[in-house]
């Protein structure tokens, strides 16, 4: 690099959840990384919902929709407090200074969908944009489906499929059937499953 960064400037600081509130020491940092987000047990959100509404639990818990609203609000609160430790705390004229934030969170948490609400006008990008490599067993299985279609085969047992991809029948679900790439390909090619879950024994086509 023609302009190497001075060691004193290449600084990383770490604070933990619970210590991220009202801290102004990192206001010059252009990047903030949330290496995991803070989630509590369901019972905590239930208790907070009842406390905030002043309702005792002896008459039963509040509806799930209200519990989820509390959970969503807590997520927003934690994210706003944590991400606002960096340079966004400073002003550039009428606006906050720009800052990059990197968030590691479960897709099921709904945190990603909340970000535009918490930070209006923010620009979001997927951290890993390159597609994940499809496992070898899945590629072989999909290729086999295509080959059998070309030959006019209408039924394929899972025992046969397991032998083709060289996995045990017990591991077929883990190594092939559970992958979204397999499910999407089988559906697109018109293959159906006889039965559900462990009751499924074969794949078949109607036409």
N, C-alpha and C positions, 0 to 999 in steps of 0.2 A: 504494500500500500504506500502511495506517495505521501499520504498524510496520516501516519500512524497515530493512533489514539494514545495519549499519555496514560500511564498506568493509574495515576491518581483519578483520572476521569472515568476509566473503565471500572466502574463500581457496581457491585451487586449488594443489595441490602435485603434482608429477609425479616418479615414480621408475620406473626401467626394470627389466625382468627381469634377475635377477642381483644387483640391489641391493635386493631386496625381503625379504631374510632378516634376522630378528632386529632389525627396526627398530621403535623405540618412539616415534618422533617424531610419529606421526600418531594417537596413541591417543585424541585428542579428536574425531576426524573422524567424523561420523555417516554419511557416504557414501563408498563405495569403488567406483571404476569400473575394470574390467579391459578396456581398449581393445584387445582381442585377447589370445589366450591363447598360451602358449609350447608349441610342438610341435617335436620333434626329428626327424631323419631315421630311417627304419626301422633303418638300420645301427646307430644309437646305442642303440636299445632292444634290439637283438640282442646288442650288446656288453655292455650292462648286465646282461642276463639271464645271460649266461655268466659274467660277473664275480661276480655275486651268488651264483651256484651253484658257483663254482669249477670250471667245466667248460671245457676247451679246445675250440676250434672245429675242430680237425683231424679230429674224428670226425663232423662235421656239425653243423648248427644245431639248437637246441632246437625242439620243436613250436611251431606258430603260437599255440596256446592259452597257452603259457607266455610267449611274447613279448608277447602282448596283455595278460597279467596284469601284466607289468612296466610296460608303457605306461600302463595304467590306474592303477597305483600312483604313477607319476611325475606324472600329471595331478592326482591327488588331493593329492599333496604340494605341488605348485606352487600350486594353488588355495587350499589351506588356509593356506599361508604368506602369499600375496599378500592374500587377503581379511581376514586377521587383523591387518592393519596398523592398522585403524581402531578405533572405539570398543568393538568387541567384546572388545578386550584388557582392558577394565576390568570390574569386578564391581559388580553392584547386588544386594547381599545375597548369595544363593547362586547367582545367575545372572549371565551376561554381559550387559552393556548392549546394548540393541537397536541394530541398524545395518542400513542398506540397501546392497545390493551390486548393481551392474549389470555384466553379463558379456556380452561379444561373443565368440561362439565358433561354429565350424562345427557344424552339426547332425550331420555325419558323425563328429565326434570322440567323441561319446558323453559329453561333459562335462556336458550338461544332466541326463542320466540319473544321473550320479554325485552330483549335489549333495545329494539327500536322504541319501545314505550319508555324505558328508563332513560335512554340517551337519544332524544329526537334528533334526526339528521345524521346519525352516525353511519359510517360505511362499514359493512360487514363482509368478511371474506372467510372462506373455509381454510382452516390452518393447513390441512393436507389436501391439496386439490388433485394430486395425481391419483388415479384409480388404484384400488387395491388389487394385487395380483390374484387371479382366480386359482384356487388350489388345483393341483395336477389331477387328482381323482375326479373333481367336478368337470374339468375339461374333457377327460376321457369319457365320462358318463354322458355328457351332452353330445359328444361326437358319435357315441354308440347309438343314441336315440336317433340322430340324423341318418345313420347308416341303416338302421332297422326300418325307418320310414321309407327310404329309397328301395328297400327290398319288399315292401308291402307288409311287414310284420305288424300285427295288431295288438299283441300282448307281450309283455316282458315281465317275468317274475323278478322280485327283489333278489332272490338267490342268484339268478343269472347275472343281474346287474352287479352284485357284489363280486362275483367271480371275474367279471370283465375288468373292474377297476382294482381288483386284487386287494380287497379288504374283507374282513369277516362280515357275516350277515349281521352280527350284533353291532358292529361299528359303522354300518352303512349309513344309518341316520346321522351319526355325528360327522362322518367324513364327507358325505355327499348330500343327503336329503335335506339337511337343516340349512344349507347355504342358500342365501337369497338368489345367487346367480343360477343355481340349479332350478329353483322353483320358477323363476322367471322364464328360463329357457324351456322347461317342460310344458309350462302353460302356453307359451307362444307357439310351440310346435304341436299343440293339440293333444298332449298326453294327459290322461286322467289317472287318479289313484283310486283303487278299489278299497273302500274302507277308510277309516281315519286312525291316526296315531299308530299304536302297536298292532291294530287290527289290519292295517294295510299290508297286502301281500304282493300286489303287482301293479303295473302300469298298463293302460289300455287306450286304444284310439277308437273313435266311433266311425271315422271316415278315413 
